[in-house]
Amino acid sequence: MLTELEGAILAEVSYRGRQTTFQVRKSFADSPSLEWKGSAGAVYAAVNRLHKAGMLSTHATGDRRATKLLSVTPAGRTAMMEWACDPHRAISTGIDPFRIRSGIWLQLSASRRYKALTTVREAAQRDLQALQNYARKKDTIERASVDLAARLQQMRIHWIDECLKTFAEH
């Protein structure tokens, strides 16, 4: 069973074409998601695991740097499709830093809660704008995932607005 990182690596190589491990790592490092940015260092080990498992193959370019391009093997494509279509893993709410903190914010004193929620709302609004700008420069595949991230931020902003309204009424 593939990890989320391994599945994402196979998807990256499959949909972006032949890339070096460095280019794959860079795509994770450039991601708007902090969790994927944090995974950038783990890409090399995951690529090695996928290669040893026969899911990625390498092709030498013949340059002086001994650059190797990655491609997804038929076994890798099958594993990626099984990973992508696993409904239980696809709908997992996963680790969500906002969701984990939400109950704590509601326990704060009124003034501290207001400050925390408005600060988080401002950060979510900035991130939403950054996501929208980022999506403009990306292909259809990347725009789909960025669109979902933007919608998540919009929902978070809406939740905060409801909380702030509720607390203002009391």
Secondary structure, 3 states (H helix, E strand, C coil): CCCHHHHHHHHHHHHHCCECHHHHHHHHHCCCCHHHHHHHHHHHHHHHHHHHCCCEEEEECCCCCCCEEEEECHHHHHHHHHHHCCHHHHCCCCCCHHHHHHHHHCCCCHHHHHHHHHHHHHHHHHHHHHHHHHHHCCCHHHHHHHHHHHHHHHHHHHHHHHHHHHHHHC
